[in-house]
Amino acid sequence: RKEVEQDPGPFNVPEGATVAFNCTYSNSASQSFFWYRQDCRKEPKLLMSVYSSGNEDGRFTAQLNRASQYISLLIRDSKLSDSATYLCVVERGGFKTIFGAGTRLFVKA
Amino acid sequence: DADVTQTPRNRITKTGKRIMLECSQTKGHDRMYWYRQDPGLGLQLIYYSFDVKDINKGEISDGYSVSRQAQAKFSLSLESAIPNQTALYFCATSEGTGGEETQYFGPGTRLLVL
């Protein structure tokens, strides 16, 4: 079993839709959590960090559930420009950063 | 100009050849990393360096070596390339202040080993 697992998708949604991705992690010692975005053939870029209290950045909301060991990303009012692969990233102590394989999102007009 | 640059951007080589991928950064970060990305897999850490004198193996270091020539430069070598090293390679940096560490990635090098 992979330490960080994501549904690979693709998720195909119309513009304006709300879409949510989940990511599960297996190591309960994991300390920090992030969502990165990767456009086709480009480098990953940080989208947002994920906190236990939940955090929001515009149309994006991230949540962490430590008890069930998953993080989520909610995108509201999807735009064409949101089409990308979303990478779940989990960091343990002693430097160990694990990247999920990513969830592909296609937003169509 | 980009903060993290990689050269070459694309490379085709033959089995058994030695090649070097280079990474430079202008962010002033202490920490640098090399990853490879294969279709359907997450980024896999090859090597990382917390400063010029500190080099550490990642999860898939076999067949690779690195050199940290300066704070700003971190190169990855494939001593004898093989076809299953065909992948997209990313260099990344982070500040190294501890706690949550945002990583900043270079544009990637596409390597094809024939």
Backbone of each chain as ProteinMPNN parsed JSONL, in Angstrom:
{"seq_chain_A": "RKEVEQDPGPFNVPEGATVAFNCTYSNSASQSFFWYRQDCRKEPKLLMSVYSSGNEDGRFTAQLNRASQYISLLIRDSKLSDSATYLCVVERGGFKTIFGAGTRLFVKA", "coords_chain_A": {"N_chain_A": [[0.854, -1.178, 0.0], [0.55, 2.221, -0.826], [2.095, 5.037, 0.794], [0.904, 7.506, 0.601], [-2.11, 8.081, -0.835], [-4.076, 8.763, -3.677], [-7.039, 9.338, -5.574], [-6.703, 8.797, -8.938], [-8.298, 9.94, -10.876], [-9.479, 10.734, -14.212], [-11.203, 13.686, -13.082], [-13.922, 15.047, -14.528], [-15.456, 18.026, -14.974], [-18.034, 20.529, -15.321], [-17.633, 24.032, -16.048], [-17.989, 26.185, -13.258], [-18.839, 24.286, -11.506], [-18.678, 22.519, -8.338], [-16.036, 20.744, -6.931], [-14.45, 18.014, -5.291], [-11.552, 16.607, -3.829], [-10.038, 13.811, -2.277], [-7.412, 12.626, -0.146], [-5.553, 10.046, 1.2], [-3.464, 9.108, 3.928], [-0.99, 6.961, 5.345], [0.74, 6.958, 7.49], [0.678, 7.705, 10.777], [2.334, 9.415, 12.067], [2.742, 11.591, 10.524], [3.236, 15.049, 9.886], [2.98, 17.537, 8.546], [1.056, 18.969, 5.919], [0.119, 19.34, 2.514], [-1.225, 20.805, -0.479], [-0.272, 20.635, -3.809], [-0.14, 22.024, -7.079], [0.016, 20.865, -10.39], [0.597, 21.677, -13.622], [0.17, 20.434, -16.976], [3.091, 18.91, -18.068], [4.629, 20.664, -16.641], [6.309, 22.181, -13.755], [5.591, 21.212, -10.325], [3.675, 23.329, -8.154], [3.215, 25.04, -5.086], [-0.02, 24.985, -3.808], [-1.623, 25.247, -1.489], [-1.166, 25.088, 2.072], [-2.252, 22.702, 4.544], [-4.287, 22.698, 7.312], [-5.266, 21.583, 10.607], [-7.453, 22.956, 11.493], [-8.647, 23.632, 9.217], [-8.506, 25.458, 6.163], [-8.886, 28.264, 3.996], [-8.661, 29.599, 0.742], [-9.665, 31.858, -1.235], [-11.477, 30.399, -3.751], [-10.766, 27.907, -2.961], [-10.686, 25.319, -0.57], [-9.173, 23.66, 2.072], [-8.951, 20.733, 4.057], [-8.1, 18.89, 7.006], [-8.192, 15.709, 8.387], [-7.217, 14.192, 11.047], [-7.864, 11.973, 12.589], [-9.045, 10.138, 10.861], [-7.125, 10.107, 9.0], [-6.897, 11.593, 6.534], [-6.757, 14.08, 3.946], [-8.39, 16.823, 2.37], [-9.436, 18.576, -0.582], [-11.331, 21.191, -1.707], [-12.839, 22.659, -4.446], [-14.499, 25.438, -5.448], [-16.9, 26.844, -7.758], [-15.659, 26.178, -10.309], [-13.088, 26.943, -12.651], [-11.96, 27.134, -16.072], [-9.237, 27.371, -16.032], [-8.517, 25.968, -13.81], [-7.991, 23.411, -14.497], [-5.813, 20.797, -14.12], [-3.269, 18.789, -12.524], [-3.577, 17.694, -9.232], [-1.588, 17.477, -6.485], [-1.175, 15.657, -3.573], [0.597, 16.162, -0.624], [2.609, 14.936, 1.935], [4.29, 15.37, 4.955], [6.686, 14.01, 7.079], [8.319, 13.942, 10.293], [11.933, 14.396, 10.677], [12.728, 14.87, 8.175], [11.014, 13.734, 5.666], [9.381, 13.675, 2.918], [6.507, 12.935, 1.225], [5.076, 12.525, -1.888], [1.896, 12.318, -3.332], [0.506, 10.519, -6.159], [-1.164, 12.098, -7.604], [-4.213, 13.787, -8.636], [-6.133, 14.12, -11.451], [-7.724, 16.857, -12.937], [-10.193, 18.016, -15.1], [-11.695, 20.793, -16.357], [-14.472, 21.743, -18.094], [-15.878, 23.801, -20.661]], "CA_chain_A": [[0.0, 0.0, 0.0], [1.331, 3.454, -0.873], [1.958, 5.833, 1.998], [-0.04, 8.574, 0.272], [-2.927, 7.594, -1.947], [-5.051, 9.673, -4.257], [-7.793, 8.876, -6.737], [-6.037, 9.441, -10.079], [-9.258, 10.592, -11.76], [-9.702, 12.173, -14.153], [-12.476, 14.297, -12.756], [-14.362, 15.94, -15.605], [-16.54, 18.818, -14.426], [-18.309, 21.741, -16.098], [-17.325, 25.314, -15.403], [-18.937, 26.583, -12.231], [-19.133, 23.177, -10.599], [-17.865, 22.304, -7.147], [-15.402, 19.424, -7.003], [-13.652, 17.726, -4.096], [-10.617, 15.488, -3.884], [-9.513, 13.327, -1.007], [-6.1, 11.995, -0.149], [-5.346, 9.341, 2.461], [-2.071, 8.827, 4.266], [-0.973, 5.785, 6.219], [1.623, 7.12, 8.641], [0.046, 8.606, 11.743], [3.335, 10.377, 12.54], [2.827, 12.689, 9.563], [3.104, 16.297, 10.621], [2.581, 18.678, 7.716], [0.266, 18.52, 4.772], [0.053, 20.385, 1.496], [-1.683, 20.529, -1.843], [0.462, 21.274, -4.895], [-0.782, 21.943, -8.385], [0.971, 20.645, -11.484], [0.056, 21.769, -14.972], [0.747, 19.434, -17.879], [4.503, 19.08, -18.468], [5.253, 21.749, -15.89], [6.716, 21.832, -12.41], [4.593, 21.4, -9.267], [3.733, 24.58, -7.39], [2.392, 24.98, -3.889], [-1.348, 25.587, -3.857], [-1.905, 25.673, -0.121], [-0.915, 24.194, 3.191], [-3.493, 22.168, 5.105], [-4.239, 22.741, 8.764], [-6.342, 20.847, 11.27], [-8.624, 23.827, 11.625], [-9.158, 23.917, 7.873], [-8.12, 26.779, 5.682], [-9.554, 28.654, 2.757], [-7.978, 30.614, -0.061], [-10.551, 32.14, -2.357], [-12.391, 29.309, -4.083], [-10.164, 26.649, -2.521], [-10.744, 25.014, 0.855], [-8.472, 22.426, 2.42], [-9.287, 20.207, 5.38], [-7.298, 17.767, 7.486], [-8.846, 14.864, 9.381], [-6.142, 13.344, 11.58], [-8.423, 10.717, 13.119], [-9.255, 9.239, 9.725], [-5.897, 10.198, 8.2], [-7.07, 12.048, 5.158], [-6.898, 15.508, 3.684], [-9.298, 17.063, 1.253], [-9.379, 19.861, -1.287], [-12.607, 21.547, -2.328], [-12.753, 23.788, -5.379], [-15.84, 25.949, -5.779], [-17.004, 27.675, -8.959], [-14.497, 25.768, -11.108], [-12.715, 27.696, -13.859], [-11.176, 26.364, -17.047], [-7.827, 27.433, -15.635], [-8.262, 25.035, -12.704], [-7.597, 22.123, -15.075], [-4.426, 20.511, -13.723], [-3.152, 17.655, -11.607], [-3.428, 18.168, -7.858], [-0.736, 16.547, -5.746], [-1.248, 15.656, -2.117], [1.96, 16.033, -0.098], [2.614, 14.683, 3.372], [5.648, 15.492, 5.477], [6.904, 13.463, 8.41], [9.498, 14.489, 10.935], [13.18, 13.825, 10.22], [12.631, 15.094, 6.744], [10.528, 12.705, 4.774], [8.243, 14.258, 2.211], [5.924, 11.969, 0.289], [4.138, 13.089, -2.85], [0.945, 11.43, -3.971], [0.63, 10.447, -7.616], [-1.935, 13.182, -8.185], [-5.57, 13.658, -9.16], [-6.277, 14.971, -12.637], [-8.999, 17.575, -13.06], [-10.484, 18.713, -16.345], [-12.867, 21.646, -16.283], [-14.866, 22.002, -19.48], [-16.814, 24.922, -20.876]], "C_chain_A": [[0.9, 1.242, 0.0], [1.082, 4.27, 0.375], [0.982, 6.993, 1.801], [-0.812, 8.137, -0.973], [-3.961, 8.629, -2.369], [-5.801, 8.961, -5.372], [-7.184, 9.572, -7.969], [-6.977, 10.22, -10.989], [-9.192, 9.984, -13.158], [-11.114, 12.537, -13.694], [-12.795, 15.274, -13.892], [-15.576, 16.713, -15.11], [-16.796, 20.025, -15.325], [-17.866, 22.975, -15.329], [-18.408, 25.644, -14.391], [-19.252, 25.496, -11.227], [-18.244, 23.232, -9.36], [-17.312, 20.885, -7.202], [-14.521, 19.239, -5.774], [-12.778, 16.511, -4.335], [-10.238, 15.093, -2.465], [-8.153, 12.689, -1.219], [-5.948, 11.304, 1.194], [-3.863, 9.09, 2.675], [-2.038, 7.758, 5.348], [-0.15, 5.978, 7.479], [1.064, 8.151, 9.61], [1.028, 9.632, 12.308], [3.482, 11.57, 11.6], [2.478, 14.004, 10.235], [2.58, 17.465, 9.806], [1.965, 18.163, 6.428], [0.08, 19.679, 3.804], [-0.71, 19.88, 0.285], [-0.802, 21.334, -2.797], [-0.351, 21.106, -6.174], [0.304, 21.749, -9.433], [0.228, 20.707, -12.812], [0.81, 20.794, -15.87], [2.172, 19.816, -18.298], [5.193, 20.237, -17.754], [5.632, 21.278, -14.489], [5.574, 21.999, -11.411], [4.793, 22.74, -8.568], [2.788, 24.471, -6.21], [1.065, 25.689, -4.116], [-1.713, 26.114, -2.462], [-1.457, 24.625, 0.882], [-2.261, 23.765, 3.768], [-3.352, 22.102, 6.617], [-5.439, 22.008, 9.354], [-7.619, 21.666, 11.366], [-9.276, 24.109, 10.281], [-8.705, 25.294, 7.437], [-8.68, 27.001, 4.282], [-8.726, 29.71, 2.057], [-8.824, 30.851, -1.292], [-11.53, 30.994, -2.584], [-11.918, 27.945, -3.577], [-10.258, 26.507, -1.004], [-10.063, 23.679, 1.104], [-8.826, 22.03, 3.841], [-8.365, 19.049, 5.713], [-8.112, 17.008, 8.519], [-7.803, 13.868, 9.887], [-6.682, 11.99, 12.047], [-8.586, 9.693, 12.0], [-8.1, 9.26, 8.737], [-6.202, 10.502, 6.734], [-7.095, 13.569, 5.116], [-7.775, 15.681, 2.452], [-9.043, 18.438, 0.656], [-10.708, 20.066, -1.984], [-12.389, 22.761, -3.216], [-14.176, 24.196, -5.742], [-15.766, 26.769, -7.054], [-15.819, 27.413, -9.903], [-14.325, 26.63, -12.357], [-11.956, 26.774, -14.805], [-9.714, 26.286, -16.611], [-7.498, 26.544, -14.438], [-7.857, 23.656, -13.214], [-6.109, 21.892, -14.828], [-4.439, 19.188, -12.965], [-2.856, 18.201, -10.219], [-2.717, 17.084, -7.04], [-0.919, 16.735, -4.253], [0.16, 15.387, -1.587], [1.908, 15.93, 1.42], [4.052, 14.689, 3.86], [5.727, 14.917, 6.887], [8.101, 14.161, 9.038], [10.75, 13.804, 10.424], [13.333, 13.912, 8.73], [12.239, 13.859, 5.947], [9.257, 13.272, 4.144], [7.769, 13.28, 1.161], [4.907, 12.682, -0.592], [3.176, 11.997, -3.323], [1.102, 11.482, -5.474], [-0.234, 11.482, -8.33], [-3.321, 12.791, -8.649], [-5.725, 14.634, -10.314], [-7.679, 15.57, -12.693], [-9.076, 18.232, -14.431], [-11.769, 19.501, -16.149], [-13.227, 22.028, -17.716], [-15.924, 23.101, -19.555], [-18.228, 24.409, -21.092]], "O_chain_A": [[1.887, 1.303, 0.734], [-0.002, 4.215, 0.957], [0.31, 7.407, 2.746], [-0.229, 7.863, -2.022], [-4.616, 9.27, -1.547], [-5.253, 8.081, -6.035], [-7.155, 10.801, -8.031], [-6.535, 11.056, -11.777], [-8.87, 8.802, -13.279], [-12.072, 11.791, -13.897], [-12.031, 16.198, -14.171], [-16.621, 16.116, -14.852], [-15.888, 20.495, -16.011], [-17.743, 22.949, -14.104], [-19.593, 25.413, -14.633], [-19.873, 25.764, -10.198], [-17.207, 23.896, -9.34], [-18.044, 19.937, -7.488], [-13.92, 20.194, -5.28], [-13.191, 15.529, -4.951], [-10.132, 15.936, -1.574], [-7.8, 12.273, -2.322], [-6.193, 11.92, 2.23], [-3.107, 8.885, 1.725], [-2.951, 7.663, 6.168], [-0.324, 5.236, 8.446], [0.989, 9.336, 9.288], [0.619, 10.6, 12.949], [4.278, 12.469, 11.87], [1.554, 14.078, 11.045], [1.821, 18.291, 10.314], [2.299, 17.09, 5.927], [-0.091, 20.831, 4.203], [-0.822, 18.675, 0.06], [-0.607, 22.537, -2.626], [-1.138, 20.17, -6.319], [1.364, 22.374, -9.38], [-0.654, 19.894, -13.087], [1.931, 20.385, -15.569], [2.411, 20.907, -18.814], [6.223, 20.731, -18.212], [5.331, 20.155, -14.085], [4.687, 22.828, -11.617], [5.916, 23.219, -8.411], [1.706, 23.892, -6.31], [1.024, 26.837, -4.557], [-2.064, 27.282, -2.296], [-1.382, 23.435, 0.575], [-3.286, 24.395, 3.506], [-2.402, 21.515, 7.134], [-6.472, 21.835, 8.706], [-8.725, 21.126, 11.323], [-10.327, 24.745, 10.211], [-8.542, 26.192, 8.263], [-8.909, 26.068, 3.513], [-8.161, 30.601, 2.691], [-8.712, 30.126, -2.28], [-12.32, 30.662, -1.7], [-12.61, 26.943, -3.754], [-9.956, 27.436, -0.255], [-10.343, 22.69, 0.427], [-8.98, 22.88, 4.718], [-7.909, 18.322, 4.831], [-8.666, 17.614, 9.436], [-7.538, 12.846, 9.254], [-6.005, 10.972, 11.903], [-8.293, 8.512, 12.186], [-8.099, 8.518, 7.755], [-5.814, 9.763, 5.83], [-7.406, 14.242, 6.099], [-7.878, 14.79, 1.609], [-8.507, 19.334, 1.308], [-11.155, 19.218, -2.756], [-11.824, 23.766, -2.785], [-14.951, 23.401, -6.274], [-14.719, 27.32, -7.396], [-15.075, 28.332, -10.244], [-15.295, 26.992, -13.022], [-11.386, 25.766, -14.388], [-9.048, 25.268, -16.799], [-6.329, 26.383, -14.088], [-7.42, 22.816, -12.427], [-5.261, 22.673, -15.26], [-5.483, 18.559, -12.793], [-1.993, 19.063, -10.049], [-3.182, 15.95, -6.927], [-0.827, 17.85, -3.741], [0.837, 14.475, -2.062], [1.254, 16.725, 2.095], [4.928, 14.081, 3.244], [4.949, 15.281, 7.768], [8.816, 14.898, 8.358], [10.662, 12.744, 9.803], [14.011, 13.091, 8.113], [13.09, 13.037, 5.606], [8.203, 13.332, 4.776], [8.542, 12.849, 0.306], [3.998, 13.353, -0.103], [3.595, 10.893, -3.67], [1.752, 12.382, -6.007], [-0.059, 11.718, -9.525], [-3.581, 11.642, -9.005], [-5.475, 15.83, -10.167], [-8.68, 14.875, -12.518], [-8.147, 18.915, -14.864], [-12.808, 18.934, -15.813], [-12.402, 22.565, -18.455], [-16.734, 23.292, -18.648], [-19.149, 25.202, -21.289]]}, "seq_chain_B": "DADVTQTPRNRITKTGKRIMLECSQTKGHDRMYWYRQDPGLGLQLIYYSFDVKDINKGEISDGYSVSRQAQAKFSLSLESAIPNQTALYFCATSEGTGGEETQYFGPGTRLLVL", "coords_chain_B": {"N_chain_B": [[13.731, 36.424, -14.564], [13.872, 32.886, -13.936], [13.699, 31.426, -10.67], [14.664, 28.911, -10.026], [16.56, 26.972, -12.019], [17.058, 24.551, -14.604], [19.261, 22.534, -16.465], [20.125, 20.219, -19.049], [16.967, 21.001, -20.697], [15.752, 19.04, -22.123], [16.819, 15.761, -22.972], [18.319, 13.262, -24.867], [19.753, 10.129, -24.671], [22.044, 7.341, -24.836], [21.978, 3.924, -23.734], [24.258, 3.162, -21.158], [25.751, 5.465, -21.312], [27.268, 8.27, -19.642], [25.687, 10.874, -17.985], [24.961, 14.282, -17.028], [22.829, 16.211, -15.093], [21.936, 19.525, -14.451], [21.364, 21.936, -11.873], [20.44, 25.128, -10.829], [20.006, 27.795, -8.484], [18.568, 30.882, -7.462], [17.433, 31.657, -5.155], [18.615, 31.649, -2.728], [18.372, 29.572, -0.975], [19.097, 26.971, 1.409], [18.535, 24.255, 1.203], [18.375, 21.645, -1.14], [17.015, 19.514, -3.703], [16.639, 16.469, -5.581], [14.324, 14.988, -7.711], [12.515, 12.327, -9.335], [9.956, 11.839, -11.762], [7.515, 9.649, -12.78], [5.039, 8.494, -15.092], [1.868, 8.153, -13.574], [2.934, 7.753, -11.096], [3.959, 9.147, -7.957], [6.122, 11.957, -7.219], [9.414, 10.932, -6.752], [11.975, 10.859, -4.399], [15.364, 11.345, -5.032], [17.978, 12.272, -4.231], [18.971, 14.465, -1.551], [20.044, 17.609, -0.208], [21.114, 19.405, 2.543], [22.894, 21.383, 3.073], [25.98, 22.659, 1.712], [27.853, 20.798, 2.588], [26.412, 18.597, 3.219], [24.953, 15.761, 2.168], [22.434, 13.559, 1.21], [20.98, 10.335, 0.747], [18.017, 9.607, -1.052], [14.903, 7.924, -1.562], [15.307, 6.434, -3.879], [18.06, 6.149, -4.795], [19.905, 4.499, -6.07], [22.081, 4.03, -8.807], [22.398, 6.661, -9.324], [24.227, 9.706, -8.713], [25.28, 12.62, -6.886], [26.333, 16.076, -6.765], [27.134, 18.809, -4.776], [28.009, 21.724, -5.6], [28.09, 24.3, -4.783], [26.254, 26.626, -2.732], [24.26, 27.396, -4.428], [24.146, 25.513, -6.459], [23.419, 22.282, -7.646], [24.033, 19.187, -8.797], [23.029, 16.349, -10.716], [24.032, 13.109, -11.493], [24.009, 10.459, -13.849], [25.634, 7.629, -13.861], [25.902, 5.45, -15.591], [23.745, 5.28, -17.834], [20.475, 3.788, -18.014], [17.616, 2.314, -19.69], [15.332, 2.316, -17.928], [15.655, 4.575, -16.482], [14.568, 6.577, -17.844], [12.647, 9.371, -17.598], [10.946, 12.183, -16.059], [12.775, 14.689, -14.611], [13.076, 16.569, -11.684], [14.436, 19.364, -10.037], [14.499, 20.842, -6.825], [14.091, 23.406, -4.314], [14.279, 24.46, -0.873], [13.714, 26.567, 1.977], [14.748, 25.855, 4.511], [14.288, 26.498, 7.177], [13.051, 25.005, 9.017], [10.119, 23.355, 10.386], [7.114, 23.772, 8.498], [7.818, 23.334, 5.117], [7.916, 24.886, 2.183], [8.396, 23.752, -1.08], [10.233, 24.704, -3.941], [10.163, 24.317, -7.301], [12.232, 23.5, -10.125], [11.953, 23.804, -13.776], [12.082, 21.271, -14.823], [13.653, 18.37, -16.349], [13.475, 16.5, -19.191], [14.271, 13.259, -19.748], [15.369, 10.816, -21.953], [16.325, 7.564, -22.312], [17.823, 5.51, -24.512]], "CA_chain_B": [[14.43, 35.151, -14.637], [13.363, 31.878, -13.03], [14.491, 31.272, -9.452], [15.301, 27.599, -10.072], [16.737, 26.613, -13.423], [17.606, 23.235, -14.862], [19.795, 22.3, -17.801], [19.307, 20.659, -20.174], [15.54, 20.802, -20.517], [15.466, 17.76, -22.758], [18.053, 15.062, -23.297], [18.229, 11.877, -25.339], [21.06, 9.51, -24.553], [22.041, 5.903, -25.075], [22.319, 3.063, -22.612], [25.666, 3.098, -20.818], [26.386, 6.789, -21.315], [27.226, 9.072, -18.425], [25.14, 12.2, -18.229], [24.804, 15.124, -15.857], [21.752, 17.208, -15.097], [22.375, 20.598, -13.562], [20.338, 22.755, -11.253], [20.931, 26.347, -10.187], [18.937, 28.562, -7.849], [18.902, 32.235, -7.009], [16.562, 31.94, -4.017], [19.392, 31.705, -1.502], [17.956, 28.488, -0.089], [20.126, 25.994, 1.766], [18.149, 22.884, 0.897], [18.105, 21.33, -2.552], [16.52, 18.147, -3.86], [16.398, 15.922, -6.914], [13.224, 14.031, -7.795], [12.095, 11.882, -10.654], [8.517, 11.626, -11.86], [7.108, 8.718, -13.815], [3.582, 8.513, -15.257], [1.105, 7.362, -12.618], [3.616, 7.672, -9.801], [4.291, 10.44, -7.369], [7.525, 12.338, -7.266], [10.253, 10.089, -5.905], [13.175, 11.583, -4.017], [16.604, 10.653, -5.389], [18.964, 12.767, -3.269], [18.73, 15.798, -1.051], [21.21, 18.246, 0.41], [20.681, 20.473, 3.439], [23.845, 22.449, 2.806], [27.042, 22.235, 0.792], [28.589, 19.644, 3.117], [25.45, 17.6, 3.674], [24.3, 15.074, 1.039], [21.723, 12.399, 1.729], [20.26, 9.527, -0.225], [16.578, 9.526, -0.963], [14.354, 6.564, -1.626], [15.682, 5.71, -5.102], [19.368, 6.703, -5.165], [20.741, 3.567, -6.825], [22.286, 4.4, -10.205], [22.544, 8.108, -9.391], [25.109, 10.38, -7.772], [25.067, 14.069, -6.904], [27.401, 16.953, -6.312], [26.664, 20.148, -4.375], [29.22, 22.49, -5.88], [27.959, 25.577, -4.088], [24.898, 26.714, -2.197], [23.309, 27.612, -5.511], [24.245, 24.524, -7.541], [23.266, 20.888, -7.237], [23.953, 18.445, -10.046], [22.68, 14.929, -10.642], [24.697, 12.328, -12.539], [23.707, 9.064, -14.092], [26.957, 7.136, -14.228], [25.746, 4.57, -16.747], [22.294, 5.379, -18.012], [19.725, 2.624, -18.47], [16.288, 2.758, -20.167], [14.31, 2.592, -16.916], [15.89, 5.905, -15.934], [13.777, 7.51, -18.64], [11.689, 10.003, -16.678], [11.015, 13.64, -15.907], [13.559, 14.962, -13.411], [12.904, 17.906, -11.118], [15.223, 19.89, -8.932], [13.686, 21.714, -5.983], [14.792, 24.026, -3.191], [13.462, 24.971, 0.211], [14.463, 27.53, 2.756], [15.505, 25.192, 5.558], [14.128, 27.115, 8.493], [12.351, 24.063, 9.876], [8.668, 23.452, 10.3], [6.597, 23.543, 7.151], [8.794, 23.738, 4.102], [7.46, 24.941, 0.794], [9.445, 23.434, -2.042], [10.159, 25.446, -5.197], [10.677, 23.396, -8.3], [12.679, 23.933, -11.441], [11.015, 23.454, -14.851], [12.177, 19.858, -15.162], [14.457, 17.867, -17.478], [12.938, 15.252, -19.757], [15.382, 12.39, -20.151], [15.04, 9.583, -22.659], [17.478, 6.685, -22.453], [17.515, 4.515, -25.555]], "C_chain_B": [[13.884, 34.18, -13.587], [14.291, 31.738, -11.836], [15.252, 29.956, -9.428], [15.37, 27.177, -11.54], [17.386, 25.241, -13.536], [18.125, 23.174, -16.297], [20.313, 20.875, -17.896], [17.827, 20.482, -19.874], [15.082, 19.474, -21.104], [16.784, 17.094, -23.125], [17.714, 13.649, -23.757], [19.625, 11.296, -25.27], [20.933, 8.007, -24.778], [22.419, 5.15, -23.814], [23.84, 3.018, -22.422], [26.379, 4.433, -20.784], [26.279, 7.441, -19.938], [26.66, 10.433, -18.764], [24.999, 12.954, -16.918], [23.666, 16.1, -16.089], [22.121, 18.265, -14.069], [21.206, 21.434, -13.068], [21.006, 23.95, -10.591], [19.75, 27.106, -9.589], [19.451, 29.914, -7.376], [18.069, 32.628, -5.789], [17.348, 32.056, -2.718], [19.017, 30.62, -0.504], [19.108, 27.533, 0.189], [19.8, 24.605, 1.246], [17.84, 22.711, -0.588], [17.817, 19.84, -2.688], [16.528, 17.761, -5.338], [15.317, 14.855, -6.815], [13.134, 13.497, -9.224], [10.594, 11.63, -10.613], [8.253, 10.722, -13.045], [5.59, 8.753, -13.918], [2.894, 7.615, -14.24], [1.747, 7.211, -11.253], [3.828, 9.07, -9.25], [5.75, 10.763, -7.594], [8.313, 11.463, -6.296], [11.575, 10.799, -5.662], [14.413, 10.755, -4.313], [17.699, 10.997, -4.379], [18.486, 14.112, -2.738], [19.951, 16.294, -0.294], [20.724, 19.396, 1.277], [21.667, 21.629, 3.47], [24.991, 21.853, 2.006], [27.753, 20.968, 1.283], [27.677, 18.49, 3.519], [24.687, 17.033, 2.476], [23.656, 13.812, 1.594], [21.014, 11.647, 0.612], [18.762, 9.605, 0.034], [16.128, 8.081, -1.126], [14.794, 5.762, -2.839], [17.036, 6.173, -5.622], [20.229, 5.769, -6.01], [20.833, 3.984, -8.293], [22.483, 5.888, -10.421], [23.628, 8.578, -8.425], [24.863, 11.87, -7.911], [26.321, 14.79, -6.457], [26.8, 18.299, -5.972], [27.886, 21.069, -4.463], [29.259, 23.814, -5.115], [26.547, 25.615, -3.534], [23.881, 26.753, -3.331], [23.274, 26.499, -6.544], [24.226, 23.104, -6.998], [23.079, 20.072, -8.503], [23.698, 16.965, -9.785], [23.355, 14.204, -11.794], [24.12, 10.925, -12.614], [24.997, 8.466, -14.647], [26.921, 6.269, -15.472], [24.244, 4.426, -16.986], [21.686, 4.067, -18.519], [18.307, 3.066, -18.832], [15.275, 3.036, -19.06], [14.601, 3.862, -16.114], [15.249, 6.991, -16.809], [12.665, 8.068, -17.757], [11.798, 11.509, -16.811], [11.705, 13.918, -14.577], [13.358, 16.418, -12.975], [13.927, 18.168, -10.033], [14.303, 20.79, -8.118], [14.558, 22.305, -4.884], [13.791, 24.325, -2.085], [14.355, 25.739, 1.163], [15.294, 26.898, 3.864], [15.396, 25.83, 6.92], [13.444, 26.185, 9.48], [10.854, 24.263, 9.809], [8.201, 23.167, 8.896], [7.557, 24.127, 6.121], [8.153, 23.716, 2.73], [8.633, 24.614, -0.112], [9.167, 24.178, -3.351], [10.887, 24.622, -6.253], [11.209, 24.12, -9.534], [11.727, 23.423, -12.505], [11.093, 22.005, -15.297], [13.09, 19.573, -16.345], [13.827, 16.559, -17.922], [14.098, 14.437, -20.3], [14.839, 11.132, -20.8], [16.325, 8.783, -22.833], [17.107, 5.562, -23.419], [18.298, 3.228, -25.359]], "O_chain_B": [[13.486, 34.588, -12.496], [15.505, 31.907, -11.953], [16.352, 29.879, -8.88], [14.344, 27.046, -12.207], [18.161, 24.829, -12.673], [17.501, 23.699, -17.22], [20.884, 20.364, -16.933], [17.479, 19.859, -18.871], [14.128, 18.867, -20.618], [17.739, 17.756, -23.532], [16.931, 12.94, -23.125], [20.578, 11.905, -25.756], [19.826, 7.48, -24.895], [23.099, 5.682, -22.937], [24.6, 2.859, -23.377], [27.498, 4.525, -20.279], [25.338, 7.199, -19.182], [27.098, 11.075, -19.718], [24.926, 12.358, -15.843], [23.561, 16.727, -17.143], [22.561, 17.949, -12.963], [20.202, 21.609, -13.757], [22.006, 23.809, -9.886], [18.639, 27.066, -10.118], [20.598, 30.061, -6.953], [18.01, 33.805, -5.431], [16.81, 32.513, -1.709], [19.315, 30.739, 0.684], [19.973, 27.308, -0.658], [20.705, 23.853, 0.884], [17.141, 23.52, -1.198], [18.299, 19.019, -1.908], [16.436, 18.614, -6.221], [15.37, 13.956, -5.976], [13.603, 14.118, -10.177], [10.035, 11.261, -9.58], [8.7, 10.984, -14.162], [4.916, 9.019, -12.923], [3.28, 6.46, -14.059], [1.165, 6.605, -10.352], [3.869, 10.049, -9.995], [6.515, 9.941, -8.097], [7.908, 11.281, -5.148], [12.216, 11.281, -6.596], [14.507, 9.599, -3.899], [18.273, 10.108, -3.75], [17.701, 14.808, -3.383], [20.771, 15.515, 0.191], [20.001, 20.27, 0.8], [21.305, 22.741, 3.856], [24.966, 20.671, 1.664], [28.204, 20.158, 0.473], [28.14, 17.51, 4.102], [23.884, 17.726, 1.851], [24.278, 13.082, 2.366], [20.515, 12.244, -0.342], [18.308, 9.662, 1.176], [16.881, 7.144, -0.86], [14.674, 4.537, -2.842], [17.143, 6.555, -6.787], [21.202, 6.222, -6.613], [19.822, 4.255, -8.941], [22.707, 6.337, -11.544], [23.907, 7.91, -7.429], [24.314, 12.334, -8.91], [27.231, 14.211, -5.863], [26.051, 18.873, -6.763], [28.68, 21.171, -3.528], [30.326, 24.364, -4.844], [25.734, 24.74, -3.831], [22.781, 26.214, -3.212], [22.431, 26.539, -7.441], [24.914, 22.771, -6.032], [22.085, 20.237, -9.21], [24.106, 16.416, -8.762], [23.262, 14.635, -12.943], [23.794, 10.299, -11.605], [25.396, 8.767, -15.772], [27.816, 6.348, -16.313], [23.58, 3.564, -16.412], [22.278, 3.347, -19.322], [17.839, 4.09, -18.333], [14.427, 3.913, -19.227], [13.875, 4.184, -15.173], [15.386, 8.182, -16.53], [11.842, 7.317, -17.233], [12.619, 12.036, -17.562], [11.265, 13.435, -13.534], [13.453, 17.351, -13.772], [14.236, 17.297, -9.22], [13.416, 21.433, -8.678], [15.622, 21.775, -4.564], [12.591, 24.43, -2.339], [15.577, 25.589, 1.162], [16.411, 27.341, 4.135], [16.311, 25.719, 7.735], [13.274, 26.532, 10.648], [10.379, 25.243, 9.234], [8.833, 22.394, 8.176], [8.034, 25.255, 6.247], [7.88, 22.649, 2.18], [9.732, 25.138, 0.067], [8.026, 24.267, -3.805], [12.062, 24.283, -6.11], [10.721, 25.179, -9.929], [10.789, 22.689, -12.192], [10.251, 21.554, -16.073], [13.278, 20.415, -17.223], [13.667, 15.63, -17.131], [14.814, 14.875, -21.2], [13.956, 10.469, -20.257], [17.292, 9.262, -23.425], [16.195, 4.776, -23.165], [18.156, 2.293, -26.146]]}, "name": "protein", "num_of_chains": 2, "seq": "RKEVEQDPGPFNVPEGATVAFNCTYSNSASQSFFWYRQDCRKEPKLLMSVYSSGNEDGRFTAQLNRASQYISLLIRDSKLSDSATYLCVVERGGFKTIFGAGTRLFVKADADVTQTPRNRITKTGKRIMLECSQTKGHDRMYWYRQDPGLGLQLIYYSFDVKDINKGEISDGYSVSRQAQAKFSLSLESAIPNQTALYFCATSEGTGGEETQYFGPGTRLLVL"}
